């Protein structure tokens, strides 16, 4: 059985709505990420992923690679 | 080596990297200028300009490339093409300026947007991390979200309350502005409800925990605000669709004008000034700020769409009189009726006089088993005068009254038709009493014992103190049509409407009738808002364009379902909510206008040869900042 986990990241650096697509596609291109949605207005990034394949650090690195810093958030 | 690695990892941090790139590129441009202008050394000057363009361009090209890989043409792509084009035709300083200004603009946007997102962040930070839990004689500090239901939590004066719950002991006043937007502290004593994130001011209290962590009212509010900010307003959706075609369109325009004019500088200048930067940010910035500001005042707006709708409201219906009144009826009059001297045979029976306390006493006994608000009011009044025993038997006749038995007596309390159905008739004196009270807007119940009328009780739900001024404010902000829809009797409804200054009243309404009237208002061309208490009128609220729930703090249903939820019962917040919506809507329109006018003016400027690449970029970035600053005005705008 595959276990997916939902992790919420927050970034307050997002500055143009078009970057949202970059972050989303970058996250989705990782193996083990099932779903990724980025909300521009609130800066909330929701990722459903398999924690065995992708760790929270991996997610943060991916967002960083798209050009933004993020933090893991409890809700 | 370690320090080098540290530097590399620091450089990976986007915010830091941007600052470094900006500084290096900026300094290069300054020194480059010095060489070009003062030293008259174009070679060194141009090299520095190329360096500046490459340094600042690194970040931009990186993002353009990411976009291309995802098959998207983004703003960064336009700027990259322009900068590379500029370098290849030898306009070095212009290329440097374009990349530097674009990066600087992006960084400033980021900074100002961070500022706007702060409202939410400050809400998240309100909840204390830990709670002091009392276990017998001991206390223990545990993470706030691990507090379980029914644990006892101690809150020191000056401390923040970590959970939702009820005060078990102690007295204090609590600043609830985080939840309700109300700045006057609320007094709390045993049994009072308190919320996580509010500030305990002057006394130590013990709170019996109800909900903690993500279940608290504050967490629900945060969730709502966030969803609301992300829910795209129709304008935003439209602009995003537009932007998808716009960017390739600008590239096309640039190519076409190159083919026609053979002027490559003109073509790449078009790319730069055509950026839709201000346009795509125009709506989100207003929506984030508007919704954040409203949340701070205890007004939860469900999202951009509702904000746009609420800004257009022209008619408002109060669903039930309870929204305008305290919702707590009180006994205002009691009258007693003397039994008519019945001649039984020849002797006149000496009858005892019936007193008003007696009327209350028997009514109180009959109502002791009822949960109806009128019953509670009668019972409270009766208990003030005398100890009221419980009825032995009790039956409720919904919409009419109650019948009860106590010892040998049969008591009836209810309206006139309830009595008449049971063959108990009002005499002339009674009729006069009832009519006089009805005229004053009272709800009248009659009391009978063993088939004989004892008297009656007048009840009145006091109008909220702020009702008159709230109605006035609604008129001032341009709500033309104000109506009351109520299930109450005509006289009661008319009296309340008259007192608050509303002319149109529909009384004795059933839910279906209300639905028809809302429909009619819509057919007359109105955008209709409906105000209710959000709990038992959830359905009625959905009929209208905007459903407003009052007193939503603590009721999850209202927070989650209403289009606009007002955390307190403060009627003045209705006009405030609609006013803020109107302000936000106007702000969005202003922003879209700023963006469109700037692009149009720049386009005209480019084709007439007045605007060049660096100047165009400067004006473009200024327009983006102008839009953001205009949106941020909503934070403090009156």
Interface residues (C-beta under 8 A of the other chain):
Chain A: X12 X13 X14 X15 X16 X17 X18 X19 X21 X22 X25 X26 X39 X40 X41 X42 X43 X44 X64 X66 X67 X68 X69 X74 X75
Chain B: X12 X13 X14 X15 X59 X62 X63 X66 X67 X69 X70 X72 X74 X75 X106 X109 X110 X113 X114 X117 X120 X121 X145 X214 X219 X222 X223 X226 X229 X230 X240 X243 X277 X280 X281 X284 X287 X288
